[in-house]
Amino acid sequence: MLFGFSGFAFAMVGTPLPIGGYAFPSGASNLSGVTQIDHMISNYSHGTVFGTLEAWVYSDDTDSNLIFAYQVYNNASSGDGIARVTSTSFAGYTTAVGFDNTSGTLSPAYWDRGSETTVGAQFETAPIPSLGYAGTPDVAPGQTSNIWWIKTNSNVYVLGEASVINGGAANVQTFAPSAIPEPGSLMLLGMGILGLFGLGKKRKI
C-alpha cells in the first residue's frame, strides 16, 4: 500500500544526517517507491499545548530499508506553538532525512542528530538580524506540519518514543528501528538450538 496522501509518496533517498551533525532541507521529495508497513496516531499533552503526533513506517521498495515518517498537529485551542519534535532510538543505524510540502503548512527548518540515539526536527529558530536571517516559526495552534521522514539502514522496527517540545516535553509512543531478528531468522535459530539439544542427548546414550 502506498502512502495515502493524494499525489505524494516518499523519496527512496534523503539528505544524510550523521551522528553529531545537522541537515537542512534542500527541497521537497515527492518520489514514489515505498510500501506502508504500519501507522499510529498518538495524543500528546503538556501544559497548555496538546494535539496529535501521527507516525508511519514504510519499506523502501528498492532495498527494503525502513523509513520512519511523522506529522504533528497542534490543536487550535493550544496556548503555545511547537518548537521541536525528537524521536528515538536510532542508535546503531544510519539516518537520512527529507520532507514533503503538500500535506501540511510547515516543514522543519533543519534536523539534528546530536547523539547516536536521537533525531530532532527543529521548527522554530531565532532570527539573526546581523545576517538578515528572519528565523523560522513554530507549529502554531491550529497548524499541522508537513510530513518529515527519516530513512534508516534497518529492515526491522519496534515501538519507540517521540517528544513534542516547547519549553516542556510531551512524550508519546511511536516507531523505531531495531536489530531484533526477523521471524524467519528466529525460526532458524530455534531449529539450531533444538539440533544441538538432540546431539547432546545422543552423545549421552
C-alpha positions in Angstrom: 0.0 0.0 0.0 1.5 3.4 -1.0 1.4 6.4 1.1 -2.2 7.7 1.3 -1.9 11.4 0.6 -3.0 12.3 -2.9 -0.1 12.8 -5.3 2.6 12.2 -2.8 4.9 9.3 -1.9 8.2 9.3 -0.1 11.6 9.5 -1.8 13.9 6.5 -1.6 16.8 8.7 -0.6 17.3 11.7 1.6 19.9 14.1 3.0 22.5 12.2 5.1 22.3 13.1 8.8 25.4 11.8 10.6 25.9 11.5 14.3 26.7 14.9 15.7 25.5 16.6 12.5 22.8 18.8 11.0 20.8 18.5 7.8 19.0 21.4 6.1 16.1 20.8 3.7 17.2 21.0 0.1 13.7 20.8 -1.4 10.7 18.6 -1.0 10.8 14.9 -2.0 7.8 13.7 -3.9 9.0 10.4 -5.4 7.2 7.0 -5.3 8.6 3.6 -4.4 7.6 2.7 -0.8 5.2 0.4 0.9 3.4 1.2 4.1 4.1 -1.2 6.9 2.5 0.4 10.0 0.8 3.5 11.2 -0.3 5.1 14.6 -1.7 8.3 16.0 -0.7 9.3 19.5 -2.2 12.1 21.6 0.2 14.4 23.4 -0.4 17.0 26.1 1.9 19.2 28.1 0.7 22.3 30.0 -1.5 24.3 27.6 -0.1 22.5 24.4 -1.9 19.4 23.1 -2.7 17.7 19.8 -1.6 14.5 17.9 1.6 13.1 16.5 1.0 10.8 13.5 3.7 8.2 12.6 4.2 5.8 9.8 6.7 3.0 8.9 7.5 2.4 5.2 9.7 0.0 3.4 11.7 1.2 0.5 10.7 -1.0 -2.4 14.3 -0.8 -3.8 16.3 -2.0 -0.8 13.7 -2.9 1.9 15.2 -0.4 4.3 12.7 1.3 6.6 11.5 4.9 6.5 10.0 6.4 9.7 7.6 9.3 9.0 6.0 11.9 11.2 3.4 14.7 11.2 2.5 16.8 14.2 -0.8 18.6 14.7 -1.1 21.4 17.3 -4.7 21.8 18.5 -6.3 25.2 17.7 -7.1 25.5 21.5 -3.4 25.1 22.5 -1.8 28.0 24.3 1.6 27.8 22.5 3.4 26.6 19.5 5.6 23.5 18.9 9.3 24.3 18.5 10.7 20.8 18.1 10.0 17.1 17.8 12.5 14.4 18.6 12.4 10.7 18.1 14.4 7.7 19.4 16.2 5.4 19.2 18.3 5.3 16.1 21.4 4.0 17.8 23.5 1.8 15.5 21.8 3.0 12.3 22.5 5.5 9.6 19.9 8.2 9.1 18.9 10.3 6.1 16.1 12.9 6.3 13.6 14.6 4.0 10.1 16.2 3.9 7.2 16.8 1.6 5.4 20.2 1.2 1.9 19.0 0.2 0.5 17.6 3.4 0.6 20.5 5.9 1.7 24.1 6.4 5.2 24.0 7.8 8.4 21.9 7.3 11.3 21.6 9.8 13.9 24.3 9.5 16.6 21.6 10.0 17.2 18.2 11.5 19.9 17.3 14.0 21.4 14.2 15.4 23.3 15.4 18.5 23.6 11.9 19.9 23.6 8.5 18.4 20.1 7.8 19.6 18.0 10.9 18.9 17.0 12.6 15.7 15.4 16.1 16.2 13.2 18.0 13.8 13.6 21.7 14.6 10.8 24.1 13.5 11.3 27.3 15.5 14.6 29.1 15.1 15.7 32.6 16.4 16.3 35.5 14.0 19.8 36.7 13.4 19.4 40.4 12.4 23.1 41.0 11.7 22.8 38.3 8.9 19.4 39.3 7.7 18.0 36.0 8.9 14.4 36.2 9.9 14.2 32.9 11.7 11.5 30.3 11.3 8.2 29.9 13.1 6.9 27.2 15.4 3.9 24.9 14.6 1.3 27.4 15.8 -2.0 26.4 17.4 -4.3 25.1 14.7 -1.4 24.2 12.3 -0.4 20.8 11.0 3.2 20.3 10.0 4.2 18.8 6.7 5.3 15.2 6.9 9.0 14.7 7.5 10.8 11.4 7.4 14.0 9.5 8.5 15.3 6.7 6.3 17.5 4.1 8.1 19.5 1.0 7.1 17.3 -1.2 9.3 14.6 -3.5 8.0 13.1 -4.3 11.4 11.1 -2.0 13.7 9.8 -1.9 17.3 7.9 0.7 19.4 9.9 3.8 20.1 9.3 7.2 21.7 8.9 10.8 20.4 8.9 14.1 22.3 6.9 17.1 21.3 8.7 20.1 22.7 8.2 23.8 23.5 9.6 24.6 26.9 8.5 21.3 28.3 8.1 18.0 26.6 5.2 15.6 26.0 6.5 12.0 25.4 4.4 9.8 23.1 4.7 6.3 21.6 6.0 6.0 18.0 8.2 3.6 16.0 11.9 3.0 16.0 14.4 0.7 14.1 15.5 -2.5 15.8 18.1 -5.2 15.5 15.6 -7.9 16.6 15.9 -10.8 14.1 13.0 -11.3 11.7 10.7 -14.3 12.3 12.5 -16.4 9.7 15.8 -15.8 11.4 14.3 -16.7 14.8 12.9 -20.0 13.4 16.4 -20.9 12.1 17.9 -20.1 15.4 15.4 -22.2 17.2 15.9 -25.2 14.9 19.7 -24.9 15.5 19.2 -24.9 19.3 16.9 -28.0 19.0 19.5 -29.7 16.9 22.3 -29.1 19.4 20.0 -30.3 22.2 19.3 -33.5 20.2 23.0 -34.0 19.6 23.8 -33.7 23.3 21.2 -36.3 24.2 22.5 -38.7 21.6 26.0 -38.5 23.0 24.8 -39.5 26.4 23.4 -42.8 25.2 
